[in-house]
Amino acid sequence: MKTYHEQAKDIPVARETDVVVVGGGPAGLAAAIASARGGARTTLVERFGYLGGAATASLMACINGFRNQVEPDATQVVRGIAEEIVLELKAIDGLGRSPYPQKAFPTEPGKLEYSYAIDTEAFKYITLKLCVDAGVDVLFHTYFCDAIVDNGQLGGVIVENKSGRQALLAKVVIDASGDGDVAARAGAPFWQTVGDEAPRLNDTLMYRIGFGESRPEGVWACDFGRTAVVWGPGVSEPINGADGDELSKGEIDTRLRVYEDLAKTKQGRPELADIRILETPPSLGIRQTRFIEGEYKLTAEDAIEGRRFDDVVAICGCPIIHFYGYRRYLEHEGYDIPYRCLVPKKIDNLLVAGRCISSGQEAYESHRAMVPIMAIGEAAGEAAALCCQSNVTPRDLDVGQLQDALIAHGAELRRQ
């Protein structure tokens, strides 16, 4: 490939802070809220003009995973910031009907269902309000460009926005980009399933539809009465969502087939004649790209057997949804997410939160759901704040201290 030598130049340091969170999706916003509430000066970097990540920018309008699916009562395994967000959404009529299977377990007062459809506009509002109320410094319309690394020590990130190229210096950086962009640029090892390699999850374009006079049944959708969000066309061929050219290819492919997709849904069903497309999202829904190698890698056995860990920072009870060709429900109360999965190898002062934590494919297809993702983000944010207070790296943090803080702030943990 032909190259161009970019001239070296000094760039302004726009922030010197405690914690920088890259990515304002479910994991990143939870991390930023937890970090700021923990007393750390926290900057959240987000490429769009709102928070929510895939939940809003890709219209993935369902958040799943508050409870497991085990008889007799389906224990709630995630609380904390994720629960707080749902209760705030409920207070402003920001919830709809989820299409995901939910067994008819009794829901006691104060406990949540397994899954909720979310009004994406309400989600943008509530999550931004919680960040602002916590004191998070939110940088919208800002792209991560590069990592500032010196001898394995991450000292901040390079970003770019309307003000130009800038440096954000921080004691701890949380990579909540979804794709592990910060960790990869910093030199942390990762693995990735690309191209025709199997198995991997397909990437999908969601879209919002509006109904006419009657609400038709039998459409798999996040239901909001007169409107719904449906799963649209998937990419025709697997793409690498961490590659600019391939991501563009996937966007073009799915967007040019969205009306064809709706026509197939309506075919032979006159009761669906009035359905119209109201909105396609800014971004194709990317399900998986990089997985950052951490101090521990979650395995299929960990998820299936419900393994417990001394360094637990979150719990997941979600089924493994595609790997086995069916929704494989877990026959236990949930498995632990260990702190070590958030700590990348080789690079210090860095934590990873979200779908790119250290995990094998099978376990990933369970903990990738937005509710456990928010629990993981909350743990990363709490850990980052404690690192700043104690002047230690994430690798050297006292996990018992982190667990105490998470429990004190309302998270659900089962300590050994």
VOPAGU-2260 file (C-alpha; in pm, 1 decimal, decimal comma):
REM VOPAGU-2260
SITE   aa  ch    i         X         Y         Z
SITE  MET   A    0       0,0       0,0       0,0
SITE  LYS   A    1     123,6     348,2     -86,0
SITE  THR   A    2     194,2     560,9     221,9
SITE  TYR   A    3     201,7     930,2     308,0
SITE  HIS   A    4     430,4    1069,1     578,4
SITE  GLU   A    5     230,8    1295,9     808,5
SITE  GLN   A    6     444,7    1577,2     942,3
SITE  ALA   A    7     503,1    1566,3    1317,9
SITE  LYS   A    8     341,1    1850,3    1508,5
SITE  ASP   A    9     248,7    1951,5    1860,9
SITE  ILE   A   10    -116,9    1910,6    1953,9
SITE  PRO   A   11    -297,2    2075,5    2245,3
SITE  VAL   A   12    -368,3    1885,9    2566,0
SITE  ALA   A   13    -742,5    1947,1    2598,2
SITE  ARG   A   14    -787,9    1757,8    2925,8
SITE  GLU   A   15    -573,0    1633,8    3214,5
SITE  THR   A   16    -807,1    1421,9    3419,4
SITE  ASP   A   17    -837,4    1107,1    3627,7
SITE  VAL   A   18   -1038,2     878,6    3400,1
SITE  VAL   A   19   -1116,5     885,6    3028,7
SITE  VAL   A   20   -1390,0     654,2    2900,5
SITE  VAL   A   21   -1389,3     594,6    2524,7
SITE  GLY   A   22   -1736,3     504,9    2397,3
SITE  GLY   A   23   -2074,7     613,7    2531,7
SITE  GLY   A   24   -2265,6     291,0    2476,6
SITE  PRO   A   25   -2427,3      90,7    2758,7
SITE  ALA   A   26   -2090,1     -16,2    2902,9
SITE  GLY   A   27   -1923,7     321,7    2863,1
SITE  LEU   A   28   -2201,8     533,2    3007,2
SITE  ALA   A   29   -2231,1     301,3    3307,6
SITE  ALA   A   30   -1852,8     317,4    3351,6
SITE  ALA   A   31   -1852,7     696,9    3335,0
SITE  ILE   A   32   -2137,5     731,5    3585,9
SITE  ALA   A   33   -1970,9     489,3    3829,7
SITE  SER   A   34   -1631,1     655,8    3793,5
SITE  ALA   A   35   -1766,9    1006,1    3851,6
SITE  ARG   A   36   -1981,6     895,6    4144,3
SITE  GLY   A   37   -1668,4     733,9    4285,4
SITE  GLY   A   38   -1502,8    1074,1    4301,9
SITE  ALA   A   39   -1285,8    1059,3    3989,5
SITE  ARG   A   40   -1271,3    1344,1    3739,8
SITE  THR   A   41   -1417,5    1163,8    3440,8
SITE  THR   A   42   -1433,4    1248,8    3070,0
SITE  LEU   A   43   -1657,4    1044,8    2839,2
SITE  VAL   A   44   -1569,0    1045,4    2467,5
SITE  GLU   A   45   -1855,6     968,3    2227,2
SITE  ARG   A   46   -1857,2     986,6    1845,7
SITE  PHE   A   47   -2229,2    1064,8    1811,9
SITE  GLY   A   48   -2425,7    1353,9    1962,6
SITE  TYR   A   49   -2600,1    1131,3    2217,0
SITE  LEU   A   50   -2531,7     831,3    2439,2
SITE  GLY   A   51   -2650,7     473,3    2409,0
SITE  GLY   A   52   -2424,3     312,1    2152,0
SITE  ALA   A   53   -2595,2      19,1    1982,1
SITE  ALA   A   54   -2910,0      79,0    2188,7
SITE  THR   A   55   -2969,2     414,2    2018,5
SITE  ALA   A   56   -2733,0     456,6    1721,7
SITE  SER   A   57   -2819,6     107,0    1592,4
SITE  LEU   A   58   -3180,2     100,8    1725,0
SITE  MET   A   59   -3112,3    -215,7    1926,4
SITE  ALA   A   60   -3409,9    -122,7    2140,2
SITE  CYS   A   61   -3410,3    -416,9    2381,3
SITE  ILE   A   62   -3206,3    -453,7    2697,3
SITE  ASN   A   63   -3188,5    -810,2    2824,6
SITE  GLY   A   64   -3044,8    -995,7    3119,7
SITE  PHE   A   65   -3174,2    -865,9    3452,7
SITE  ARG   A   66   -3285,3   -1214,8    3560,1
SITE  ASN   A   67   -3183,6   -1569,1    3482,8
SITE  GLN   A   68   -3436,2   -1821,7    3350,2
SITE  VAL   A   69   -3413,6   -2081,3    3628,5
SITE  GLU   A   70   -3708,5   -2231,2    3816,5
SITE  PRO   A   71   -3875,1   -2151,8    4043,5
SITE  ASP   A   72   -3833,8   -1775,6    4067,4
SITE  ALA   A   73   -3572,5   -1648,9    3815,8
SITE  THR   A   74   -3327,5   -1468,2    4041,6
SITE  GLN   A   75   -3241,9   -1109,7    3951,1
SITE  VAL   A   76   -2866,2   -1107,8    3889,9
SITE  VAL   A   77   -2805,3    -746,3    3779,9
SITE  ARG   A   78   -2896,6    -432,9    3972,5
SITE  GLY   A   79   -2691,6    -115,6    4016,9
SITE  ILE   A   80   -2683,4     145,7    3742,1
SITE  ALA   A   81   -2859,5     -77,8    3486,9
SITE  GLU   A   82   -3158,1    -116,0    3720,7
SITE  GLU   A   83   -3152,9     256,2    3796,8
SITE  ILE   A   84   -3177,8     337,2    3425,8
SITE  VAL   A   85   -3478,4     109,1    3373,3
SITE  LEU   A   86   -3660,6     253,6    3673,5
SITE  GLU   A   87   -3593,8     605,3    3542,9
SITE  LEU   A   88   -3724,1     501,3    3199,7
SITE  LYS   A   89   -4035,5     353,6    3355,9
SITE  ALA   A   90   -4103,0     681,2    3537,6
SITE  ILE   A   91   -4123,4     871,6    3206,2
SITE  ASP   A   92   -4311,3     598,6    3012,9
SITE  GLY   A   93   -3994,8     502,1    2827,6
SITE  LEU   A   94   -4047,3     123,9    2818,2
SITE  GLY   A   95   -4224,0     -93,8    2562,1
SITE  ARG   A   96   -4297,3    -463,8    2511,6
SITE  SER   A   97   -3997,4    -686,8    2447,8
SITE  PRO   A   98   -4027,0    -974,7    2198,3
SITE  TYR   A   99   -3772,7   -1188,7    2380,6
SITE  PRO   A  100   -3894,4   -1506,8    2551,0
SITE  GLN   A  101   -3971,2   -1444,4    2917,2
SITE  LYS   A  102   -4092,7   -1732,5    3127,7
SITE  ALA   A  103   -4389,6   -1648,9    3346,5
SITE  PHE   A  104   -4199,8   -1615,1    3672,1
SITE  PRO   A  105   -4357,1   -1395,1    3937,7
SITE  THR   A  106   -4198,7   -1051,8    3957,9
SITE  GLU   A  107   -4193,1    -928,4    4313,8
SITE  PRO   A  108   -4229,1    -554,8    4380,5
SITE  GLY   A  109   -3894,7    -387,3    4323,2
SITE  LYS   A  110   -3763,5    -662,6    4096,2
SITE  LEU   A  111   -3726,7    -647,5    3719,4
SITE  GLU   A  112   -3821,9    -868,1    3426,1
SITE  TYR   A  113   -3560,9   -1042,4    3211,9
SITE  SER   A  114   -3600,5    -803,6    2916,9
SITE  TYR   A  115   -3740,5    -460,5    2831,6
SITE  ALA   A  116   -3798,1    -274,1    2508,1
SITE  ILE   A  117   -3668,7      79,8    2546,9
SITE  ASP   A  118   -3781,5     404,0    2387,9
SITE  THR   A  119   -3450,9     509,0    2233,2
SITE  GLU   A  120   -3519,4     881,5    2273,8
SITE  ALA   A  121   -3603,0     832,0    2641,1
SITE  PHE   A  122   -3284,8     625,2    2678,3
SITE  LYS   A  123   -3076,5     909,0    2531,1
SITE  TYR   A  124   -3233,1    1154,6    2774,7
SITE  ILE   A  125   -3208,6     944,5    3092,3
SITE  THR   A  126   -2851,7     828,0    3035,3
SITE  LEU   A  127   -2728,2    1178,9    2955,8
SITE  LYS   A  128   -2906,4    1318,4    3260,9
SITE  LEU   A  129   -2746,4    1057,1    3487,1
SITE  CYS   A  130   -2402,7    1136,2    3343,7
SITE  VAL   A  131   -2445,8    1511,0    3385,2
SITE  ASP   A  132   -2588,2    1472,1    3736,0
SITE  ALA   A  133   -2285,7    1258,1    3829,6
SITE  GLY   A  134   -2048,3    1527,0    3702,8
SITE  VAL   A  135   -1923,2    1346,0    3392,6
SITE  ASP   A  136   -1747,9    1568,8    3137,5
SITE  VAL   A  137   -1914,2    1452,3    2812,5
SITE  LEU   A  138   -1735,2    1513,1    2480,9
SITE  PHE   A  139   -1979,0    1450,9    2193,7
SITE  HIS   A  140   -1890,2    1434,1    1822,7
SITE  THR   A  141   -1540,5    1323,2    1919,7
SITE  TYR   A  142   -1350,3    1031,2    1768,4
SITE  PHE   A  143   -1076,9     826,4    1929,5
SITE  CYS   A  144    -766,8     831,2    1707,5
SITE  ASP   A  145    -473,5     683,3    1896,0
SITE  ALA   A  146    -336,4     573,3    2231,4
SITE  ILE   A  147     -60,9     754,7    2420,5
SITE  VAL   A  148     170,9     474,8    2536,6
SITE  ASP   A  149     515,0     485,9    2692,4
SITE  ASN   A  150     687,5     158,9    2778,6
SITE  GLY   A  151     360,2     -28,1    2827,8
SITE  GLN   A  152     202,6     252,0    3031,7
SITE  LEU   A  153    -109,3     410,6    2883,2
SITE  GLY   A  154    -112,5     782,6    2960,6
SITE  GLY   A  155    -418,2     896,2    2767,7
SITE  VAL   A  156    -568,0     909,4    2420,3
SITE  ILE   A  157    -557,7    1120,1    2106,0
SITE  VAL   A  158    -899,2    1232,0    1980,9
SITE  GLU   A  159   -1030,0    1447,3    1699,6
SITE  ASN   A  160   -1339,4    1664,9    1671,6
SITE  LYS   A  161   -1445,2    2002,6    1528,3
SITE  SER   A  162   -1169,8    2165,5    1735,0
SITE  GLY   A  163    -905,7    1951,1    1566,9
SITE  ARG   A  164    -667,5    1690,6    1702,3
SITE  GLN   A  165    -628,5    1690,2    2081,8
SITE  ALA   A  166    -471,3    1490,6    2362,9
SITE  LEU   A  167    -665,9    1376,0    2667,7
SITE  LEU   A  168    -429,6    1273,4    2947,5
SITE  ALA   A  169    -558,9    1039,5    3217,4
SITE  LYS   A  170    -447,5     816,7    3501,7
SITE  VAL   A  171    -679,5     537,9    3381,8
SITE  VAL   A  172    -846,6     483,4    3043,8
SITE  ILE   A  173   -1153,2     263,1    2999,0
SITE  ASP   A  174   -1196,2     115,0    2651,9
SITE  ALA   A  175   -1573,0      91,0    2601,5
SITE  SER   A  176   -1550,2     134,7    2224,4
SITE  GLY   A  177   -1712,3    -203,6    2161,1
SITE  ASP   A  178   -1436,9    -292,8    1917,6
SITE  GLY   A  179   -1143,4    -270,4    2157,8
SITE  ASP   A  180   -1003,7      20,6    1956,2
SITE  VAL   A  181    -803,2     173,7    2241,6
SITE  ALA   A  182    -656,9    -155,5    2358,5
SITE  ALA   A  183    -563,0    -258,8    2005,1
SITE  ARG   A  184    -396,2      74,9    1926,9
SITE  ALA   A  185    -213,1      61,2    2259,2
SITE  GLY   A  186     -63,5    -275,4    2167,5
SITE  ALA   A  187    -270,5    -510,5    2382,5
SITE  PRO   A  188    -308,1    -857,5    2229,2
SITE  PHE   A  189    -648,6    -952,5    2090,7
SITE  TRP   A  190    -821,2   -1215,7    1882,7
SITE  GLN   A  191   -1087,0   -1173,5    1618,1
SITE  THR   A  192   -1305,5   -1391,5    1396,8
SITE  VAL   A  193   -1327,7   -1232,2    1052,6
SITE  GLY   A  194   -1440,2   -1317,8     701,3
SITE  ASP   A  195   -1580,5   -1666,1     649,5
SITE  GLU   A  196   -1428,2   -1804,6     967,5
SITE  ALA   A  197   -1685,9   -1958,7    1197,0
SITE  PRO   A  198   -1849,3   -1916,5    1432,0
SITE  ARG   A  199   -1942,2   -1550,2    1459,6
SITE  LEU   A  200   -2260,0   -1345,8    1494,5
SITE  ASN   A  201   -2410,6   -1175,7    1191,3
SITE  ASP   A  202   -2438,4    -795,9    1172,5
SITE  THR   A  203   -2788,7    -654,3    1124,0
SITE  LEU   A  204   -2962,9    -329,3    1031,0
SITE  MET   A  205   -3258,6    -254,9    1257,7
SITE  TYR   A  206   -3536,0     -17,6    1150,7
SITE  ARG   A  207   -3843,6     148,6    1295,9
SITE  ILE   A  208   -4188,4      93,0    1146,4
SITE  GLY   A  209   -4521,7     265,5    1193,5
SITE  PHE   A  210   -4865,9     106,6    1182,6
SITE  GLY   A  211   -5196,1     218,7    1039,1
SITE  GLU   A  212   -5532,7     176,0    1205,5
SITE  SER   A  213   -5472,0    -165,0    1363,0
SITE  ARG   A  214   -5176,0    -322,0    1540,6
SITE  PRO   A  215   -5087,2    -643,6    1351,4
SITE  GLU   A  216   -4967,9    -946,4    1544,9
SITE  GLY   A  217   -4690,0   -1186,2    1460,3
SITE  VAL   A  218   -4418,1    -928,7    1386,8
SITE  TRP   A  219   -4099,8    -988,9    1588,4
SITE  ALA   A  220   -4041,0    -641,2    1720,6
SITE  CYS   A  221   -3978,6    -411,3    2012,8
SITE  ASP   A  222   -4334,6    -286,5    2048,0
SITE  PHE   A  223   -4428,8      72,2    2135,5
SITE  GLY   A  224   -4795,2      73,7    2034,9
SITE  ARG   A  225   -4821,0     265,8    1706,3
SITE  THR   A  226   -4454,4     207,6    1624,7
SITE  ALA   A  227   -4208,0     -77,4    1663,1
SITE  VAL   A  228   -3842,3    -153,8    1600,6
SITE  VAL   A  229   -3777,9    -465,1    1392,4
SITE  TRP   A  230   -3475,8    -673,1    1299,8
SITE  GLY   A  231   -3392,0    -596,9     937,2
SITE  PRO   A  232   -3152,6    -741,7     681,3
SITE  GLY   A  233   -2825,0    -894,3     789,4
SITE  VAL   A  234   -2507,5    -850,5     588,5
SITE  SER   A  235   -2495,4   -1071,2     278,2
SITE  GLU   A  236   -2138,5   -1174,0     356,6
SITE  PRO   A  237   -1949,1   -1155,6     687,4
SITE  ILE   A  238   -1764,9    -827,2     738,3
SITE  ASN   A  239   -1494,1    -705,9     971,6
SITE  GLY   A  240   -1670,8    -430,2    1165,1
SITE  ALA   A  241   -1334,0    -296,1    1282,3
SITE  ASP   A  242   -1229,1    -219,9     923,4
SITE  GLY   A  243   -1347,2     106,1     763,9
SITE  ASP   A  244   -1391,2     -29,2     410,9
SITE  GLU   A  245   -1575,1    -341,4     521,7
SITE  LEU   A  246   -1797,1    -146,7     759,9
SITE  SER   A  247   -1897,3      80,0     470,5
SITE  LYS   A  248   -1963,0    -227,0     256,7
SITE  GLY   A  249   -2194,4    -366,7     524,8
SITE  GLU   A  250   -2383,5     -38,9     558,1
SITE  ILE   A  251   -2440,9     -14,8     181,5
SITE  ASP   A  252   -2541,4    -380,0     153,8
SITE  THR   A  253   -2805,0    -370,9     427,6
SITE  ARG   A  254   -2944,3     -23,3     357,8
SITE  LEU   A  255   -3010,8    -108,7      -7,4
SITE  ARG   A  256   -3211,9    -414,4     101,9
SITE  VAL   A  257   -3423,0    -264,0     380,8
SITE  TYR   A  258   -3734,6    -201,0     166,8
SITE  GLU   A  259   -3700,9    -547,2      16,7
SITE  ASP   A  260   -3691,0    -683,4     370,2
SITE  LEU   A  261   -4013,5    -503,6     461,9
SITE  ALA   A  262   -4181,7    -625,1     142,4
SITE  LYS   A  263   -4101,1    -985,4     236,4
SITE  THR   A  264   -4250,5    -930,6     582,0
SITE  LYS   A  265   -4572,2    -792,9     430,2
SITE  GLN   A  266   -4600,6   -1054,2     153,9
SITE  GLY   A  267   -4927,9   -1247,6     174,4
SITE  ARG   A  268   -5038,7   -1056,5     484,1
SITE  PRO   A  269   -5291,7    -788,1     390,2
SITE  GLU   A  270   -5321,6    -681,3     754,8
SITE  LEU   A  271   -4965,2    -546,9     727,4
SITE  ALA   A  272   -5039,4    -329,0     424,7
SITE  ASP   A  273   -5025,8      -2,7     621,6
SITE  ILE   A  274   -4680,8     -61,7     772,0
SITE  ARG   A  275   -4427,2     204,0     674,4
SITE  ILE   A  276   -4058,9     252,3     748,8
SITE  LEU   A  277   -4018,7     553,9     976,4
SITE  GLU   A  278   -3647,5     541,7    1051,5
SITE  THR   A  279   -3325,5     357,0     984,4
SITE  PRO   A  280   -3049,9     410,2    1241,9
SITE  PRO   A  281   -2724,0     600,3    1191,7
SITE  SER   A  282   -2524,6     279,9    1224,3
SITE  LEU   A  283   -2542,9     -84,9    1127,4
SITE  GLY   A  284   -2562,3    -310,3    1432,7
SITE  ILE   A  285   -2217,8    -468,1    1471,6
SITE  ARG   A  286   -2228,8    -770,0    1698,0
SITE  GLN   A  287   -1864,7    -867,4    1734,5
SITE  THR   A  288   -1517,2    -762,3    1632,3
SITE  ARG   A  289   -1210,7    -780,1    1856,9
SITE  PHE   A  290   -1178,4    -961,7    2188,4
SITE  ILE   A  291    -900,6    -821,3    2405,9
SITE  GLU   A  292    -683,6   -1081,3    2578,2
SITE  GLY   A  293    -705,4   -1027,9    2951,4
SITE  GLU   A  294    -562,0   -1188,5    3260,6
SITE  TYR   A  295    -842,1   -1446,2    3233,2
SITE  LYS   A  296   -1049,5   -1563,7    2934,7
SITE  LEU   A  297   -1409,4   -1669,1    2997,6
SITE  THR   A  298   -1489,6   -2012,9    2855,9
SITE  ALA   A  299   -1797,3   -2205,0    2747,3
SITE  GLU   A  300   -1763,3   -2419,4    3059,8
SITE  ASP   A  301   -1763,0   -2110,5    3281,7
SITE  ALA   A  302   -2097,7   -2002,9    3138,1
SITE  ILE   A  303   -2263,3   -2343,7    3105,9
SITE  GLU   A  304   -2156,7   -2470,1    3448,5
SITE  GLY   A  305   -2224,7   -2143,1    3631,1
SITE  ARG   A  306   -1872,9   -2106,3    3763,5
SITE  ARG   A  307   -1792,8   -1870,4    4048,9
SITE  PHE   A  308   -1476,1   -1662,6    4086,7
SITE  ASP   A  309   -1311,7   -1492,5    4383,5
SITE  ASP   A  310   -1272,5   -1174,0    4178,8
SITE  VAL   A  311   -1635,2   -1154,9    4059,8
SITE  VAL   A  312   -1747,6    -804,8    3955,5
SITE  ALA   A  313   -2069,4    -888,1    3766,4
SITE  ILE   A  314   -2308,9   -1178,1    3711,6
SITE  CYS   A  315   -2464,6   -1298,5    3385,4
SITE  GLY   A  316   -2767,4   -1525,4    3348,7
SITE  CYS   A  317   -2836,4   -1477,3    2977,0
SITE  PRO   A  318   -2869,1   -1774,7    2740,5
SITE  ILE   A  319   -2609,9   -1855,9    2475,1
SITE  ILE   A  320   -2817,2   -1749,9    2179,1
SITE  HIS   A  321   -2662,3   -1869,1    1849,3
SITE  PHE   A  322   -2355,4   -2089,1    1892,2
SITE  TYR   A  323   -2545,8   -2416,6    1936,3
SITE  GLY   A  324   -2816,3   -2335,0    1680,9
SITE  TYR   A  325   -3074,9   -2259,7    1949,4
SITE  ARG   A  326   -3117,2   -2048,4    2262,5
SITE  ARG   A  327   -2923,5   -2253,7    2517,8
SITE  TYR   A  328   -3063,0   -2150,7    2853,9
SITE  LEU   A  329   -2830,5   -2182,1    3151,2
SITE  GLU   A  330   -2932,6   -2436,7    3413,8
SITE  HIS   A  331   -2813,7   -2230,7    3708,5
SITE  GLU   A  332   -2851,2   -1890,1    3871,3
SITE  GLY   A  333   -2585,3   -1726,4    3655,7
SITE  TYR   A  334   -2208,2   -1728,6    3617,7
SITE  ASP   A  335   -1953,3   -1478,6    3744,2
SITE  ILE   A  336   -1763,6   -1227,4    3532,0
SITE  PRO   A  337   -1416,2   -1204,9    3691,4
SITE  TYR   A  338   -1232,5    -874,1    3717,2
SITE  ARG   A  339    -934,7   -1027,3    3535,8
SITE  CYS   A  340   -1140,0   -1031,5    3211,4
SITE  LEU   A  341   -1138,4    -650,1    3220,4
SITE  VAL   A  342    -759,6    -618,9    3263,8
SITE  PRO   A  343    -569,0    -646,5    2932,4
SITE  LYS   A  344    -233,9    -815,1    2906,8
SITE  LYS   A  345      79,4    -607,1    2840,3
SITE  ILE   A  346     -72,2    -258,0    2888,5
SITE  ASP   A  347    -111,9     -83,0    3224,9
SITE  ASN   A  348    -358,8     190,9    3323,7
SITE  LEU   A  349    -619,9      39,3    3091,3
SITE  LEU   A  350    -949,4    -137,2    3158,7
SITE  VAL   A  351   -1181,4    -291,2    2901,1
SITE  ALA   A  352   -1560,0    -281,7    2936,2
SITE  GLY   A  353   -1834,2    -409,2    2708,3
SITE  ARG   A  354   -1853,6    -682,5    2449,5
SITE  CYS   A  355   -1477,6    -685,2    2383,2
SITE  ILE   A  356   -1371,0    -820,4    2724,7
SITE  SER   A  357   -1154,5   -1132,5    2739,1
SITE  SER   A  358   -1388,1   -1414,5    2640,4
SITE  GLY   A  359   -1436,6   -1714,8    2417,2
SITE  GLN   A  360   -1714,3   -1720,7    2157,7
SITE  GLU   A  361   -1968,7   -1926,4    2352,7
SITE  ALA   A  362   -1951,6   -1721,0    2672,0
SITE  TYR   A  363   -1951,0   -1401,0    2467,5
SITE  GLU   A  364   -2283,6   -1491,7    2307,8
SITE  SER   A  365   -2429,4   -1479,5    2658,7
SITE  HIS   A  366   -2262,1   -1181,5    2828,9
SITE  ARG   A  367   -2286,5    -958,9    2516,8
SITE  ALA   A  368   -2643,5    -862,3    2618,1
SITE  MET   A  369   -2680,5    -500,8    2725,9
SITE  VAL   A  370   -2767,1    -558,3    3090,2
SITE  PRO   A  371   -2455,0    -761,1    3181,6
SITE  ILE   A  372   -2259,3    -519,6    2961,6
SITE  MET   A  373   -2378,7    -231,8    3182,9
SITE  ALA   A  374   -2285,0    -428,0    3495,6
SITE  ILE   A  375   -1936,4    -484,3    3352,3
SITE  GLY   A  376   -1911,5    -114,1    3267,3
SITE  GLU   A  377   -2013,4     -15,3    3619,2
SITE  ALA   A  378   -1740,9    -242,3    3758,6
SITE  ALA   A  379   -1480,1     -87,8    3528,5
SITE  GLY   A  380   -1579,9     265,8    3627,3
SITE  GLU   A  381   -1575,9     184,4    3997,3
SITE  ALA   A  382   -1235,5      17,9    3956,3
SITE  ALA   A  383   -1091,5     316,2    3770,1
SITE  ALA   A  384   -1201,8     557,6    4042,8
SITE  LEU   A  385   -1048,4     337,2    4313,0
SITE  CYS   A  386    -722,2     313,4    4117,3
SITE  CYS   A  387    -701,9     692,6    4111,6
SITE  GLN   A  388    -775,0     715,9    4484,1
SITE  SER   A  389    -517,8     451,3    4576,9
SITE  ASN   A  390    -261,4     547,0    4311,4
SITE  VAL   A  391    -236,8     191,7    4176,7
SITE  THR   A  392    -274,5      38,9    3831,4
SITE  PRO   A  393    -586,7    -165,9    3750,6
SITE  ARG   A  394    -371,2    -478,2    3756,9
SITE  ASP   A  395    -270,4    -408,9    4117,8
SITE  LEU   A  396    -609,6    -299,6    4250,1
SITE  ASP   A  397    -741,6    -471,1    4563,4
SITE  VAL   A  398   -1042,4    -656,4    4418,4
SITE  GLY   A  399   -1198,3    -695,7    4762,4
SITE  GLN   A  400   -1205,9    -317,2    4792,0
SITE  LEU   A  401   -1371,5    -298,7    4448,4
SITE  GLN   A  402   -1633,7    -556,3    4545,8
SITE  ASP   A  403   -1712,1    -367,3    4867,1
SITE  ALA   A  404   -1764,0     -46,8    4667,3
SITE  LEU   A  405   -1986,3    -215,5    4408,1
SITE  ILE   A  406   -2207,0    -371,9    4674,6
SITE  ALA   A  407   -2226,5     -43,2    4865,0
SITE  HIS   A  408   -2349,1     126,6    4547,2
SITE  GLY   A  409   -2621,8    -129,6    4478,3
SITE  ALA   A  410   -2461,5    -387,0    4249,5
SITE  GLU   A  411   -2554,0    -755,1    4277,9
SITE  LEU   A  412   -2255,3    -976,8    4363,2
SITE  ARG   A  413   -2212,3   -1321,4    4515,3
SITE  ARG   A  414   -1879,7   -1317,3    4691,9
SITE  GLN   A  415   -1708,5   -1645,1    4769,5
